[in-house]
Amino acid sequence: GMTSVIQLEECRERIRKELDTVVDFWLRYSHDPDHGGFFNCIGRDGKVYDDLKYVWLQGRQVWMYCRLYRTVERFHKPEILEAAKAGGAFLRRFARVSGGCGGDWKCAFCLTRDGKPVKIQRTIFSECFYILAMDELSRVTGDTDMQVGIISKTFTLKTFTRSLFCLCSLQRSRPLRSLFVQSLEANQMMEQLIYWVQEDASGLGRPQLAGDAPTNNMAVPMMLLCLVHQITEGRGPDVVGKYRKLGCWCVQQILQHIQRNGTAILENVSPEGGELPGCKGRLQNPGHALEAGWFLLQFSAEQSDQVLQRTAINKYLKLPFQDGWDKKHGGLFYFLDVDKHCPTQLEWNMKLWWPHCEALIAFLMAYKQTKNPELLQRFFQVYEYTFSHFPDCQGGEWFGYLTQEGKVALDFKGGPFKGFFHVPRCLYMCESILDDLLAEKT
């Protein structure tokens, strides 16, 4: 009724203002005019306390700037576009580390300020955010050549791989790489990722030890589903068709994490969808399950799949919230053990910013799709906690790490895991969903 309209309008107003503040913070403090790219380690007051550059956070920031520039009128500003382009150029020039068992497609995890590789992680996440950034950047600059998935209908990638390697080594020293090369690059990287995930992960450089049970970690299919959504959004039937099978595979892999006769979401399961022994098998991450929930809701809306929509809400929203919400202090726990053992992660009972961001998106999206008032109440519950605990009213942006009681534990605004991504993505998506809801209601 009227009360919920007024409440929704107040939320939208607060979220809008908060997004402006957050964007302003990163525009002001994170840009590196000397080397391009972005500072990630930013203190409470905006001072840079370490100048290492984390590749996945660089990719996320390029993606987020481009998305805001492209889809939100008030962010259609030259400074945002220029920052995104400079970030993209930095990534293309320095992120990839050739050689090693990853071939030419492995990205560094972390770089020095001027782009020298410091560390490689034997996972796919840096590569995924690289692709996400390149695809979104291509939509903003209007360069179809940078896009993923587009080019493969005209050229067979195999024939180009050879010339590509020569070109890339040649281009490495030249900041202005041809867009054609970029496009082949993003495509090849996507093909390589799919191969690593579905066929053979040895290229990631992780030795397969005898006692290390093969694992389906929920983050991997989630990340690929996120890429499928990005690459196919608003594109022709050929691109959509090309990635449909992969999208369905990701969904099936995510659904394997419903365990204990449908009463729990577990982070790690066996490749066959069975439960793994020990702490690893019992681990729950409520915020991550909620994020998977809205990924599944998005997919179910695209495919008009009511069954998947119900599963997403009943299993990936309601269960993690019911188990993960701290009844005493409010907020979501970071980790839980399904058998109620104490988790071994030191931060298990802390309240982190990003699970709350994911919960806001998940419950608002679920409400928009179903109009079930219980889901809106959950949204308001998370909203109240989030906005009274995380934003820094003095310095702008959000604190990321609170104690169980909700006091600030770590007061920096940016660090190795917290960049310009979860907060602005949440605010941007919630603002957009609230716009739609309020347009429907009036």
Secondary structure, 3 states (H helix, E strand, C coil): CHHHHHHHHHHHHHHHHHHHHHHHHHHHHCECCCCCCECCEECCCCCEEECCEEHHHHHHHHHHHHHHHHHCHHHCCHHHHHHHHHHHHHHHHHCECCCCCCCCCCECCEECCCCCEEECCCCCHHHHHHHHHHHHHHHHHCCHHHCCCCHHHCCCHHHHHHHHHHHHHHHHCCCCCCHHHHHHHHHHHHHHHHHHHHCCHHHHCCCCCCCCCCCEECHHHHHHHHHHHHHHCCCCHHHHHHHHHHHHHHHHHHHCCEECCCCEECCEECCCCCECCHHHHHEECHHHHHHHHHHHHHHHHHHCCHHHHHHHHHHHHHHHHHHHECCCCCCECCCEECCCCCCCCCCCCCEEHHHHHHHHHHHHHHHHHHCCHHHHHHHHHHHHHHHHHCECCCCCCECCEECCCCCEEECCCECCCCCCCHHHHHHHHHHHHHHHHHHHHC
